[in-house]
């Protein structure tokens, strides 16, 4: 699943940046479906908090989950 949805450049590997961007995209899709009144989450350039709703992830959540996903899928230990 992670390769199918997160290999943004199609090179057959998933780097930390792709995991982060993928999770942001998933969160924004969830917000669109479940909280249309909430703003999209922009983690790369926007330091301000977006409108939140119950169950919505923050940029910090995305970071923490990215670290967990990267550690889980890092089969060769290179991060």
Secondary structure, DSSP 8 states (H G I E B T S, - for coil): -HHHHH-TT-SS---HHHHHHHHHHHHHHHHHHH-TTS-----SS--S-----TT---HHHHHHHHHHHHHHH-SSS--
